[in-house]
Amino acid sequence: MVDSDGKQLGILNMADALSLAREQELDLVEVSPNAEPPVCRILDYGKLRYLHSKKVKESRKSQKSTSLREVRFRPNIGTHDLDAKTRKVKELLSEGAKVKVGVFFRGREVTHPELGMVLLKQVAEEVKDEARLDRPPAMEGRAITIILTPVPQKVERKPAEVGNA
């Protein structure tokens, strides 16, 4: 048995341990039920739960989630629209998201997939500094798609300054 200050109390029976916990207005918490004899601690259980939830929340905050965003093109897109959508792809990549770029065909456009390939190569060429090609062009139904992954930015380190001694 260990009390809230961390000092060993030795082996106590259940009734003594409960009365000791009630005297200190704390809880009797079983730490290791499989040990022989089972190990219990006297502590504030509400505070323990609060600290545990705070630790879980902090660990979730440090995790980085990557999302897959999609930008759709048409094979006969105008140059201004192409530039605007390419800027959007760059913006999404700078936010750290993977980007799925697709050229969608309607009607008889599907008979000319080479137009979509040219368009995808042009977009990939424009964003080659910010992204790398994660998946090469692939036909998915009536669309050709590629997936671009942001390139990790290199952190420039400043040389350590020598302090005055």
N, CA and C of each residue as an Amber inpcrd file, in Angstrom:
protein
   495
   0.8500000  -1.1740000   0.0000000   0.0000000   0.0000000   0.0000000
   0.8940000   1.2340000   0.0000000   0.5620000   2.1960000  -0.8730000
   1.3110000   3.4420000  -0.9890000   0.3240000   4.5880000  -0.7790000
   0.6910000   5.5860000   0.0310000  -0.2330000   6.7020000   0.2370000
   0.0150000   7.8020000  -0.7850000  -0.7110000   8.9240000  -0.6700000
  -0.6540000   9.9950000  -1.6640000   0.7060000  10.6680000  -1.7340000
   1.4930000  10.5950000  -0.6690000   2.8270000  11.1960000  -0.6630000
   3.8760000  10.2770000  -1.2620000   3.4760000   9.0540000  -1.5710000
   4.3940000   8.1100000  -2.1920000   5.1370000   7.2310000  -1.1960000
   4.8320000   7.3340000   0.1030000   5.5410000   6.4820000   1.0610000
   4.8060000   5.1660000   1.2390000   5.6020000   4.1370000   1.4540000
   5.0790000   2.7790000   1.6040000   4.3810000   2.6470000   2.9550000
   3.1860000   2.0670000   2.9500000   2.4570000   1.8350000   4.1870000
   2.4870000   0.3710000   4.5750000   2.9980000  -0.4680000   3.7030000
   3.0530000  -1.8990000   3.9960000   1.7530000  -2.5690000   3.6030000
   1.5920000  -3.7870000   4.0400000   0.4060000  -4.5690000   3.6980000
  -0.6710000  -4.2840000   4.7380000  -1.8220000  -3.8200000   4.2660000
  -2.9700000  -3.5450000   5.1180000  -4.1460000  -4.3550000   4.6190000
  -5.0900000  -4.6250000   5.5000000  -6.2990000  -5.2750000   5.0040000
  -7.2090000  -4.2220000   4.3820000  -8.2320000  -4.6460000   3.7010000
  -9.0860000  -3.7530000   2.9250000  -9.7700000  -2.7080000   3.8150000
 -10.2610000  -3.1130000   4.9480000 -10.9860000  -2.1890000   5.8390000
 -10.0580000  -1.0870000   6.3370000  -8.8240000  -1.4480000   6.7460000
  -7.8750000  -0.4400000   7.2250000  -7.5040000   0.5370000   6.1110000
  -7.3000000   0.0030000   4.9000000  -6.9230000   0.8460000   3.7730000
  -8.0440000   1.8270000   3.4410000  -9.2910000   1.3610000   3.4460000
 -10.4300000   2.2360000   3.1590000 -10.5880000   3.3140000   4.2310000
 -10.4370000   2.9320000   5.4960000 -10.5810000   3.9350000   6.5620000
  -9.4650000   4.9720000   6.4850000  -8.2420000   4.5380000   6.1460000
  -7.1260000   5.4650000   5.9940000  -7.3760000   6.4390000   4.8400000
  -7.9360000   5.9480000   3.7370000  -8.2450000   6.7940000   2.5860000
  -9.3370000   7.7970000   2.9470000 -10.3440000   7.3560000   3.6920000
 -11.4360000   8.2650000   4.0750000 -10.9440000   9.3430000   5.0290000
  -9.9960000   8.9960000   5.9140000  -9.4270000   9.9860000   6.8350000
  -8.7620000  11.1250000   6.0670000  -8.0730000  10.7760000   4.9980000
  -7.3510000  11.7690000   4.2010000  -8.2350000  12.3940000   3.1200000
  -9.5050000  11.9800000   3.0720000 -10.4630000  12.4360000   2.0710000
  -9.9510000  12.2080000   0.6450000  -9.3860000  11.0100000   0.4410000
  -8.8780000  10.6010000  -0.8660000  -9.5140000   9.2800000  -1.2560000
  -9.1180000   8.7530000  -2.4030000  -9.6840000   7.5030000  -2.9210000
  -8.6580000   6.3880000  -2.8230000  -9.1530000   5.1640000  -2.6700000
  -8.3090000   3.9740000  -2.6850000  -8.3830000   3.4040000  -4.0960000
  -7.2710000   3.4480000  -4.8280000  -7.2480000   3.0430000  -6.2280000
  -6.3530000   1.8210000  -6.3830000  -6.8930000   0.7820000  -7.0280000
  -6.1330000  -0.4350000  -7.2720000  -5.2170000  -0.1980000  -8.4710000
  -3.9060000  -0.2820000  -8.2590000  -2.9270000   0.0090000  -9.2950000
  -2.5760000  -1.2450000 -10.0770000  -2.3290000  -2.3210000  -9.3760000
  -1.9180000  -3.5630000 -10.0300000  -2.7290000  -4.7260000  -9.4650000
  -3.8640000  -5.0470000 -10.0950000  -4.7330000  -6.0960000  -9.5470000
  -4.1530000  -7.5020000  -9.6920000  -3.2440000  -7.7140000 -10.6350000
  -2.7020000  -9.0500000 -10.8800000  -1.5460000  -9.4100000  -9.9620000
  -1.0200000  -8.4230000  -9.2290000   0.0960000  -8.7020000  -8.3250000
  -0.4000000  -9.5040000  -7.1270000   0.5200000 -10.1400000  -6.4490000
   0.1550000 -10.9240000  -5.2680000   0.8980000 -10.3630000  -4.0780000
   0.3470000  -9.6900000  -3.1560000  -1.0360000  -9.2290000  -3.0440000
  -1.2800000  -8.0450000  -3.9680000  -2.5520000  -7.7320000  -4.3030000
  -2.8610000  -6.5940000  -5.1850000  -2.3250000  -5.2840000  -4.5950000
  -1.8350000  -4.3970000  -5.4980000  -1.2510000  -3.1310000  -5.0630000
  -2.2850000  -2.0280000  -5.2110000  -2.4530000  -1.2230000  -4.1370000
  -3.3930000  -0.1040000  -4.1490000  -2.6680000   1.1610000  -3.7320000
  -3.2240000   2.3010000  -4.1650000  -2.6770000   3.6060000  -3.7710000
  -3.7960000   4.4740000  -3.2430000  -3.4350000   5.3460000  -2.3400000
  -4.3860000   6.3280000  -1.8490000  -4.0730000   7.6220000  -2.5830000
  -5.0450000   8.0980000  -3.3790000  -4.8290000   9.3170000  -4.1590000
  -6.1610000   9.9170000  -4.5550000  -6.1200000  11.1130000  -5.1240000
  -7.3150000  11.7960000  -5.5890000  -7.6070000  11.2860000  -7.0080000
  -8.6200000  10.4480000  -7.1420000  -8.9130000   9.8080000  -8.4210000
  -9.3760000  10.8210000  -9.4650000 -10.1330000  11.8300000  -9.0670000
 -10.5840000  12.8710000 -10.0060000  -9.4100000  13.6110000 -10.6190000
  -8.4070000  13.9140000  -9.7790000  -7.2100000  14.5980000 -10.2780000
  -6.4370000  13.6890000 -11.2280000  -6.3720000  12.3990000 -10.9150000
  -5.6840000  11.4340000 -11.7800000  -6.3480000  11.3730000 -13.1510000
  -7.6860000  11.3260000 -13.1650000  -8.4140000  11.2920000 -14.4400000
  -8.2070000  12.5750000 -15.2260000  -8.2000000  13.7120000 -14.5360000
  -7.9850000  14.9990000 -15.1880000  -6.6010000  15.0520000 -15.8300000
  -5.5770000  14.6430000 -15.0940000  -4.2120000  14.6590000 -15.6340000
  -4.0720000  13.7070000 -16.8130000  -4.7370000  12.5540000 -16.7340000
  -4.6740000  11.5860000 -17.8310000  -5.3390000  12.1530000 -19.0850000
  -6.5150000  12.7790000 -18.9230000  -7.2000000  13.3350000 -20.0950000
  -6.3990000  14.4910000 -20.6860000  -5.7290000  15.2600000 -19.8320000
  -4.8960000  16.3610000 -20.3080000  -3.7160000  15.8150000 -21.1210000
  -3.1320000  14.7260000 -20.6710000  -2.0100000  14.1090000 -21.3810000
  -2.4600000  13.5530000 -22.7260000  -3.6270000  12.9290000 -22.7690000
  -4.1670000  12.3850000 -24.0220000  -4.4470000  13.5150000 -25.0030000
  -5.0290000  14.6200000 -24.5170000  -5.3330000  15.7700000 -25.3650000
  -4.0550000  16.3740000 -25.9400000  -3.0220000  16.4630000 -25.1140000
  -1.7380000  17.0210000 -25.5510000  -1.0880000  16.1320000 -26.6180000
  -1.1920000  14.8200000 -26.4520000  -0.6010000  13.9190000 -27.4430000
  -1.3550000  13.9990000 -28.7630000  -2.6800000  14.2210000 -28.6990000
  -3.4580000  14.3750000 -29.9200000  -3.0970000  15.6570000 -30.6450000
  -2.7620000  16.6840000 -29.8820000  -2.4280000  17.9750000 -30.4700000
  -1.1420000  17.8980000 -31.2750000  -0.2000000  17.0680000 -30.8110000
   1.0950000  16.9910000 -31.4870000   1.0570000  16.1030000 -32.7270000
  -0.0170000  15.3320000 -32.9000000  -0.1230000  14.4910000 -34.0860000
  -0.4850000  15.3410000 -35.2910000   0.0550000  14.9610000 -36.4170000
  -0.2300000  15.6910000 -37.6430000  -1.1060000  14.8190000 -38.5380000
  -2.2480000  15.3460000 -38.9020000  -3.1250000  14.5890000 -39.7880000
  -3.0030000  15.1470000 -41.1990000  -2.8580000  14.2470000 -42.1460000
  -2.7660000  14.6810000 -43.5310000  -4.0990000  14.3910000 -44.2070000
  -4.5830000  15.3620000 -44.9140000  -5.8540000  15.1820000 -45.5970000
  -5.6050000  15.1120000 -47.1020000  -6.5180000  14.4800000 -47.7850000
  -6.4350000  14.3850000 -49.2420000  -7.4660000  15.3460000 -49.8160000
  -7.0090000  16.3640000 -50.5140000  -7.8930000  17.3440000 -51.1460000
  -7.9010000  17.0620000 -52.6420000  -8.9570000  17.4840000 -53.3100000
  -9.0810000  17.1890000 -54.7350000  -9.3380000  18.4720000 -55.5180000
  -8.6670000  18.5840000 -56.6660000  -8.8970000  19.6820000 -57.5970000
  -9.2290000  19.0490000 -58.9430000 -10.3420000  19.4840000 -59.5160000
 -10.8100000  18.8810000 -60.7680000 -10.5890000  19.8290000 -61.9470000
 -10.1460000  19.2510000 -63.0380000  -9.9320000  19.9870000 -64.2850000
 -10.7900000  19.3610000 -65.3690000 -11.0110000  20.1040000 -66.4390000
 -11.6440000  19.5870000 -67.6440000 -10.6050000  19.6630000 -68.7560000
 -10.6670000  18.7920000 -69.7550000  -9.6220000  18.7660000 -70.7790000
  -9.5310000  20.0440000 -71.6180000 -10.6320000  20.7600000 -71.8030000
 -10.5860000  21.9680000 -72.6320000 -10.6650000  23.2220000 -71.7550000
  -9.8800000  23.2570000 -70.6910000  -9.8940000  24.3630000 -69.7390000
  -9.1300000  25.5510000 -70.3230000  -9.5620000  26.7570000 -70.0020000
  -8.8860000  27.9660000 -70.4770000  -7.6050000  28.2100000 -69.6870000
  -6.7310000  29.0320000 -70.2500000  -5.4290000  29.2600000 -69.6100000
  -5.5800000  29.9730000 -68.2620000  -6.4840000  30.9440000 -68.1750000
  -6.6690000  31.6600000 -66.9150000  -7.2140000  30.7280000 -65.8330000
  -8.1910000  29.8980000 -66.2040000  -8.7560000  28.9440000 -65.2550000
  -7.7030000  27.9310000 -64.8200000  -6.8740000  27.5050000 -65.7580000
  -5.7920000  26.5780000 -65.4340000  -4.8250000  27.2020000 -64.4240000
  -4.4650000  28.4730000 -64.6520000  -3.5720000  29.1670000 -63.7210000
  -4.2040000  29.2930000 -62.3370000  -5.4850000  29.6260000 -62.2890000
  -6.1740000  29.7970000 -61.0080000  -6.2200000  28.4810000 -60.2380000
  -6.5330000  27.3970000 -60.9350000  -6.6120000  26.0970000 -60.2540000
  -5.2300000  25.5990000 -59.8590000  -4.2190000  25.8990000 -60.6410000
  -2.8520000  25.5170000 -60.2850000  -2.4140000  26.2760000 -59.0360000
  -2.7890000  27.5630000 -58.9290000  -2.5010000  28.3340000 -57.7090000
  -3.1730000  27.6880000 -56.4970000  -4.3940000  27.1970000 -56.6940000
  -5.1250000  26.5370000 -55.6080000  -4.4140000  25.2540000 -55.1930000
  -3.8970000  24.5060000 -56.1610000  -3.1440000  23.2860000 -55.8560000
  -1.9130000  23.6400000 -55.0190000  -1.2070000  24.7020000 -55.4110000
  -0.0180000  25.1330000 -54.6630000  -0.3890000  25.5430000 -53.2470000
  -1.5170000  26.2340000 -53.1180000  -1.9790000  26.6780000 -51.7990000
  -2.2830000  25.4780000 -50.8930000  -2.9730000  24.4770000 -51.4370000
  -3.3010000  23.2790000 -50.6680000  -2.0420000  22.5240000 -50.2660000
  -1.0730000  22.4670000 -51.1800000   0.1880000  21.7910000 -50.8650000
   0.9530000  22.5280000 -49.7730000   0.9070000  23.8590000 -49.8020000
   1.6200000  24.6270000 -48.7830000   0.9840000  24.4500000 -47.4080000
  -0.3090000  24.1120000 -47.3590000  -0.9810000  23.8260000 -46.0960000
  -0.6310000  22.4380000 -45.5760000   0.0440000  21.6330000 -46.3990000
   0.4690000  20.3040000 -45.9650000  -0.4500000  19.1740000 -46.3870000
  -1.4330000  19.4520000 -47.2220000  -2.3800000  18.4190000 -47.6520000
  -1.8820000  17.7330000 -48.9190000  -2.2120000  16.4510000 -49.0370000
  -1.9950000  15.7620000 -50.3120000  -3.0810000  16.2540000 -51.2610000
  -2.7540000  16.3480000 -52.5410000  -3.7300000  16.8590000 -53.5060000
  -3.9190000  15.8300000 -54.6150000  -5.1810000  15.4980000 -54.8510000
  -5.5380000  14.6090000 -55.9530000  -5.9850000  15.5070000 -57.0970000
  -5.2310000  15.4840000 -58.1870000  -5.5410000  16.3100000 -59.3490000
  -6.1620000  15.3980000 -60.3920000  -7.3620000  15.7570000 -60.8520000
  -8.0630000  14.9070000 -61.8050000  -8.5500000  15.6800000 -63.0070000
  -8.4820000  15.0340000 -64.1520000  -9.0600000  15.5830000 -65.3790000
 -10.2710000  14.7150000 -65.6980000 -11.4420000  15.3410000 -65.6790000
 -12.6820000  14.6000000 -65.8680000 -13.2210000  14.8200000 -67.2730000
 -13.5770000  13.7180000 -67.9060000 -14.0620000  13.7430000 -69.2840000
 -15.5720000  13.5570000 -69.3130000 -16.2200000  14.2880000 -70.2380000
 -17.6530000  14.1170000 -70.4500000 -17.8820000  13.7470000 -71.9070000
 -18.8400000  12.8910000 -72.1120000 -19.2370000  12.5200000 -73.4740000
 -18.0940000  11.9490000 -74.2870000 -17.8900000  12.5060000 -75.4780000
 -16.8750000  11.9800000 -76.3900000 -15.4660000  12.4380000 -76.0470000
 -15.3210000  13.2980000 -75.0370000 -13.9840000  13.7480000 -74.6330000
 -13.1130000  12.5730000 -74.2060000 -13.7340000  11.4990000 -73.7130000
 -12.9850000  10.3590000 -73.1960000 -12.1740000   9.6520000 -74.2900000
 -12.4920000   9.9310000 -75.5490000 -11.7420000   9.3110000 -76.6470000
 -10.3810000   9.9770000 -76.8430000 -10.1280000  11.0890000 -76.1360000
  -8.8450000  11.7780000 -76.2490000  -8.1680000  11.9090000 -74.8790000
  -7.7610000  10.7890000 -74.2870000  -7.1300000  10.8620000 -72.9560000
  -5.7670000  11.5590000 -72.9900000  -5.1740000  11.6580000 -74.1770000
  -3.8720000  12.3230000 -74.2700000  -3.9700000  13.8090000 -73.8850000
  -5.1390000  14.4340000 -74.1110000  -5.3420000  15.8210000 -73.6860000
  -5.2600000  15.9380000 -72.1620000  -5.8420000  14.9610000 -71.4770000
  -5.7870000  14.9440000 -70.0090000  -4.3740000  14.7180000 -69.5130000
  -3.6370000  13.8290000 -70.1860000  -2.2460000  13.5510000 -69.7910000
  -1.3940000  14.8100000 -69.9270000  -1.5740000  15.5320000 -71.0390000
  -0.8120000  16.7640000 -71.2580000  -1.1200000  17.7760000 -70.1550000
  -2.3820000  17.8910000 -69.8080000  -2.8040000  18.8320000 -68.7710000
  -2.2110000  18.4580000 -67.4040000  -2.2430000  17.1650000 -67.0680000
  -1.6810000  16.7220000 -65.7880000  -0.1730000  16.9330000 -65.7330000
   0.5020000  16.6720000 -66.8490000   1.9530000  16.8990000 -66.8860000
   2.2760000  18.3710000 -66.7140000   1.4390000  19.2370000 -67.3020000
   1.6460000  20.6770000 -67.1800000   1.4760000  21.1240000 -65.7230000
   0.4420000  20.6190000 -65.0500000   0.2070000  20.9690000 -63.6430000
   1.3460000  20.4340000 -62.7790000   1.7620000  19.1950000 -63.0170000
   2.8460000  18.5970000 -62.2310000   4.1480000  19.3640000 -62.4380000
   4.3760000  19.8400000 -63.6380000   5.5890000  20.6050000 -63.9400000
   5.5830000  21.9480000 -63.1960000   4.4050000  22.5760000 -63.1040000
   4.3130000  23.8780000 -62.4390000   4.4970000  23.7880000 -60.9290000
   4.1380000  22.6510000 -60.3230000   4.2400000  22.5170000 -58.8660000
   5.3990000  21.6150000 -58.4410000   6.3300000  21.3460000 -59.3490000
   7.4030000  20.3920000 -59.0350000   8.2870000  20.8460000 -57.8750000
   8.3720000  22.1710000 -57.6050000   9.1770000  22.6510000 -56.4850000
   8.4800000  22.4140000 -55.1500000   7.1410000  22.4580000 -55.1390000
   6.3860000  22.3100000 -53.8960000   5.9350000  20.8770000 -53.6310000
   5.9340000  20.0160000 -54.6610000   5.3610000  18.6810000 -54.4900000
   6.1280000  17.6400000 -55.2810000   5.9260000  16.3980000 -54.8590000
   6.4540000  15.2810000 -55.6250000   5.2740000  14.4040000 -56.0280000
   5.4370000  13.7010000 -57.1230000   4.3750000  12.8570000 -57.6560000
   4.2840000  11.5950000 -56.8060000   3.1580000  11.4270000 -56.1130000
   2.9720000  10.2760000 -55.2410000   2.4440000   9.0830000 -56.0230000
   1.5410000   9.3630000 -56.9720000   0.9860000   8.3060000 -57.8170000
   0.9490000   8.8100000 -59.2410000   1.5040000   8.0640000 -60.1890000
   1.5130000   8.5030000 -61.5900000   0.0910000   8.5370000 -62.1650000
  -0.0800000   9.1500000 -63.3440000  -1.4250000   9.2410000 -63.9310000
  -2.0660000   7.8680000 -64.1090000  -3.3160000   7.7730000 -63.6770000
  -4.0600000   6.5210000 -63.7990000  -5.4890000   6.8400000 -64.1890000
  -6.0380000   6.0220000 -65.0560000  -7.4170000   6.2030000 -65.5110000
  -8.3460000   5.5730000 -64.4770000  -9.2880000   6.3700000 -63.9640000
 -10.2840000   5.8940000 -63.0100000 -11.6580000   6.2150000 -63.5820000
 -12.2380000   5.2760000 -64.2570000 -13.5360000   5.5260000 -64.8870000
 -13.3970000   6.5370000 -66.0140000 -14.0460000   7.6830000 -65.8850000
 -13.9910000   8.7260000 -66.9190000 -13.0560000   9.8560000 -66.5080000
 -12.0610000   9.5400000 -65.6830000 -11.1160000  10.5630000 -65.2190000
  -9.7030000   9.9960000 -65.1740000  -8.7450000  10.8810000 -65.3620000
  -7.3310000  10.5370000 -65.1690000  -6.8720000  11.3380000 -63.9560000
  -6.2650000  10.6560000 -62.9950000  -5.8700000  11.3500000 -61.7670000
  -4.4150000  11.0930000 -61.4130000  -3.8380000  12.0590000 -60.6950000
  -2.5250000  11.9010000 -60.0790000  -2.6680000  12.3790000 -58.6350000
  -1.7480000  11.9350000 -57.7940000  -1.7320000  12.4080000 -56.4090000
  -0.3850000  13.0690000 -56.1580000  -0.4380000  14.2990000 -55.6660000
   0.7650000  15.0650000 -55.3470000   0.9180000  15.1580000 -53.8360000
   2.1440000  14.9420000 -53.3590000   2.4410000  15.0250000 -51.9310000
   3.3710000  16.2020000 -51.6970000   3.1050000  17.0100000 -50.6730000
   3.9820000  18.1570000 -50.4220000   5.3840000  17.7100000 -50.0290000
   6.3710000  18.4400000 -50.5450000   7.7660000  18.1620000 -50.1950000
   8.0250000  18.7930000 -48.8380000   8.6260000  18.0470000 -47.8930000
   8.9150000  18.6500000 -46.5930000   9.8550000  19.8380000 -46.7570000
   9.5060000  20.9540000 -46.1300000  10.3150000  22.1600000 -46.2310000
  11.5740000  22.0030000 -45.3900000  12.6980000  22.3780000 -45.9540000
  13.9580000  22.3160000 -45.2280000  14.0370000  23.5110000 -44.2850000
  14.3640000  23.2130000 -43.0420000  14.4730000  24.2740000 -42.0470000
  15.9000000  24.7970000 -42.0740000  16.0260000  26.1060000 -42.2940000
  17.3470000  26.7060000 -42.3270000  17.7950000  26.9560000 -40.8940000
  18.9460000  26.3800000 -40.5420000  19.4630000  26.5510000 -39.1940000
  20.5050000  27.6420000 -39.1840000  20.3820000  28.4930000 -38.2000000
  21.3500000  29.5520000 -38.0410000  22.5420000  29.0070000 -37.2750000
  23.7560000  29.4170000 -37.6450000  24.9110000  28.9250000 -36.8880000
  24.8470000  29.4370000 -35.4380000  25.3150000  28.5920000 -34.5400000
  25.2780000  28.9510000 -33.1230000  26.1840000  30.1260000 -32.8640000
  25.6590000  31.1130000 -32.1610000  26.4440000  32.3110000 -31.8630000
  27.3230000  32.0300000 -30.6480000  28.5330000  32.5370000 -30.7030000
  29.4530000  32.3650000 -29.5920000  29.1790000  33.4820000 -28.5890000
  28.8960000  33.0740000 -27.3540000  28.5890000  34.0610000 -26.3170000
  29.8510000  34.7160000 -25.7990000  29.7150000  35.9070000 -25.2720000
  30.8750000  36.6120000 -24.7040000  31.1990000  36.0080000 -23.3460000
  32.4800000  35.6640000 -23.1620000  32.8770000  35.0240000 -21.9110000
  33.5320000  35.9810000 -20.9730000
